[in-house]
Amino acid sequence: MPEVREKLLVIDDDVGIAALIHTLGEQAGYDVDVIADSSQVQDPARVVGADVIVLDLQMPGLDGVQVLRVLAERKIRAGIVIVSGTDQRTRSGAELYGRQLGLKMLAAVAKPFEPEELVETLRSARAAVAPLTKQDLEKAIDNDELLLVYQPTVRRREGQTWQPDTVEALVRWDHPERGVLGPEHFLAMGEASGLIRSITDYVIQRGLEQLKAWHSSRPELGLRLNLSATLLTDIGFPDRLARLIEELEIDPRRVTLEIAETAMLDRDPVTFDILTRIRLKNVNLAIDDFGIGYSSLTQLFRMPFSEMKIDRSLLADLPASSEATIMVKALVNLAHDLGLSVCAEGVESEDVLKLLAGFGCDSAQGYFISHPIRSREVLEKLKGLEGQIQSGNAMTGSGRLRDPGTAVRDRTR
């Protein structure tokens, strides 16, 4: 079967430069096409199907900025590399403009360029747009390219006073060429390929080891871990988890496993076996993303959960929507009537946090409190959170809790 090669489209009116980039593109592993007349980008047939586009900025007819506008209008998803003789500020401005249009801007290279450097840039661009494969993910696991970031959760103490209580471990892929990837790029592939069990094992092992390290400074800190639905058929999982917790000398009551509501759709007796034995080992169980699935409430609350985690989508319209307010308040009351604690995720404003406190919500998580952050930043962040939220206000005076260090700024889990 012939190798499928990515397609490189070169848009440059300089015939000599275009020919050179054509040759370098082939060296980088592409099939290459050239457009010398930039107005041809208005013909969808010329641009659709390109994986990477090399674009000059200074051209007669349509200049490079106008070309970016056309590509955005046509919703072109190719990665774009600017190669231009303009000054650095102009190249950076065009790159920023492309991002604002929603285009995938990969790099900006100055003319004249060193051929070897452009080949390397094109190879990196090819890696950035090539589909990730099961083999890539296997390699990532073997090469320790996965990493964990942590998002703090605060618990309501008295009235509207909140204090840090737990951190949720969230997996990322630190790809050597594409940078840090969120789970939307690889978890579905992990589920389909059977690698999700290895990923989950990594998250649990590393997360618990990190919790143990933090306990010398914050012995009261808890850890939240997302449990893949695949492990709900692994009857040996509760015992393996208990052994690891015991080996690390962690109080199991400091550990919460979060399981998506949708994972409960295909439950069988083995699922009840596993969840019940996890609770018997004093590990907490939270039903995650509650409110977006279709599980029967009657059956759902026969399962041994200790917490309901309300999905962020239900908080999106608070406090403006009376319907959303009624629903969230009702879920908090329902959970409490059933003996469950409640955590609301997706808290992004002071008003929402105040409203949740008024409902009697037990815990909260979201960007108003903290973005996901690296492990080295967690202790400083928790120290900063101590006593900062009074009646929903950040005591730094900014209306938002300060976020020390460099956070991983994405909304994915």
C-alpha positions, 0 to 999 in steps of 0.5 A, spaced: 500 500 500 503 506 498 505 511 503 500 517 504 504 523 504 501 530 507 500 535 502 504 542 502 501 548 498 506 554 497 503 560 495 509 565 493 509 569 487 517 569 486 518 563 482 525 561 484 523 561 491 517 557 490 521 552 486 526 552 492 521 551 497 518 546 493 524 542 493 525 543 500 518 540 502 519 534 498 525 533 502 521 534 508 516 528 506 510 532 502 507 532 496 508 539 494 503 544 489 505 551 488 500 557 487 504 563 484 498 567 483 495 569 490 488 570 487 487 563 485 486 561 493 479 564 491 478 557 488 476 552 493 479 547 489 486 549 489 486 550 497 482 544 500 486 538 501 492 542 503 495 539 510 500 545 510 500 552 507 507 556 506 505 563 505 508 569 503 506 576 505 508 581 500 505 579 493 501 583 488 494 581 487 492 579 494 497 580 499 498 575 505 494 578 510 488 578 505 489 571 503 489 569 511 482 572 510 480 568 505 483 562 508 479 563 514 472 564 510 473 558 507 474 555 514 481 552 512 484 547 517 491 546 514 497 549 518 500 555 516 507 557 515 509 564 514 515 565 510 516 572 508 522 578 507 518 583 511 520 585 518 519 581 524 513 585 527 510 585 521 510 577 521 508 577 528 502 581 527 500 577 521 501 570 525 497 573 531 491 576 526 491 569 523 490 566 530 485 571 531 481 568 525 481 561 527 487 559 523 492 554 525 498 558 525 504 554 526 511 558 524 513 565 521 520 564 518 524 570 515 527 571 508 532 569 506 532 563 510 537 557 511 534 551 507 536 546 512 532 550 517 526 551 513 526 543 512 526 542 519 520 547 520 516 544 515 518 537 518 515 540 525 509 542 521 508 536 518 508 532 525 503 537 527 498 536 522 499 529 521 494 524 525 496 521 531 496 514 531 496 508 536 503 507 535 504 515 537 500 514 543 504 507 545 511 511 544 508 517 549 507 512 554 513 508 554 517 514 553 514 518 559 511 523 555 504 523 559 504 528 565 499 531 570 496 537 571 492 539 578 486 543 579 484 545 586 477 544 589 475 548 595 470 546 600 465 551 603 466 551 611 461 556 614 456 560 610 460 563 604 467 561 606 471 557 602 477 553 603 482 549 599 480 541 600 482 537 594 486 537 587 484 533 581 489 530 577 488 531 569 492 528 564 496 531 558 501 529 553 507 533 553 508 531 545 516 533 543 513 536 537 506 539 538 507 541 545 502 540 551 496 536 548 489 536 552 485 529 553 481 531 547 487 529 542 488 522 545 483 519 550 478 517 545 484 514 541 486 511 548 479 508 549 478 505 542 485 502 542 485 499 549 491 503 551 486 507 556 488 502 561 495 504 561 493 511 561 489 510 567 494 506 571 499 512 570 494 517 572 493 513 579 500 511 580 503 518 579 497 522 582 498 518 589 505 518 589 505 526 588 499 526 593 504 522 598 509 528 597 505 533 598 502 530 605 509 532 608 506 540 608 499 539 607 497 532 610 489 534 609 490 535 602 485 530 598 486 527 591 481 526 585 482 521 580 478 520 573 476 513 573 476 510 566 469 506 564 474 500 562 476 499 569 469 498 571 470 491 568 476 489 571 475 485 578 482 486 580 482 493 580 479 495 587 485 490 590 490 493 586 488 500 588 488 499 595 495 496 595 498 502 592 494 506 597 497 502 603 504 502 600 504 509 600 501 510 607 495 514 604 489 515 608 484 512 603 479 517 605 483 522 602 482 519 595 476 520 590 475 516 584 470 520 579 466 516 574 462 519 568 455 519 569 455 516 562 459 510 564 454 508 568 449 506 562 452 499 560 453 497 568 452 490 569 453 486 576 461 486 575 460 494 576 456 493 582 462 489 585 467 493 583 464 500 586 462 497 592 469 494 594 472 501 592 467 504 597 468 498 602 476 500 602 474 507 604 475 510 597 470 516 595 466 515 589 463 521 585 459 521 579 462 526 575 459 530 569 452 529 572 446 532 569 448 530 561 447 523 561 441 519 561 442 514 567 435 512 571 435 516 577 433 510 581 438 505 579 443 510 579 443 512 586 443 505 588 450 505 587 455 506 592 457 513 590 459 518 596 458 525 591 455 528 586 459 532 581 454 537 577 457 538 570 459 545 568 454 545 562 449 546 568 452 552 571 454 556 564 447 560 565 447 561 572 445 566 575 442 569 569 437 563 567 431 562 572 431 555 569 438 553 570 438 556 577 432 552 579 435 545 576 442 546 580 438 548 586 434 542 585 440 537 584 444 540 590 437 538 594 436 531 591 444 529 593 443 532 600 437 528 601 440 522 598 446 523 603 451 525 598 456 531 598 455 536 592 461 539 588 460 544 582 465 544 576 466 550 571 465 556 576 468 562 573 465 568 576 464 570 583 456 571 582 456 563 581 460 562 587 455 566 591 449 562 588 452 556 590 454 557 597 447 560 598 444 553 595 448 549 600 453 546 595 459 543 599 465 544 594 466 548 587 471 548 582 473 552 576 477 557 573 475 563 578 478 558 583 484 556 579 486 553 572 489 547 572 497 548 574 503 544 574 505 540 580 510 544 582 505 550 583 500 547 587 503 548 594 504 555 593 497 556 589 493 552 595 497 557 600 494 563 596 487 560 596 487 559 604 482 564 606 482 568 600 475 567 598 470 570 603 463 571 600 465 569 593 471 575 593 478 574 592 481 577 597 487 579 592 482 585 590 482 583 583 475 579 583 479 573 581 484 569 585 491 570 583 494 564 579 501 564 581 506 561 576 505 559 569 498 555 568 496 550 563 491 554 560 486 550 557 478 548 558 479 540 557 479 535 562 
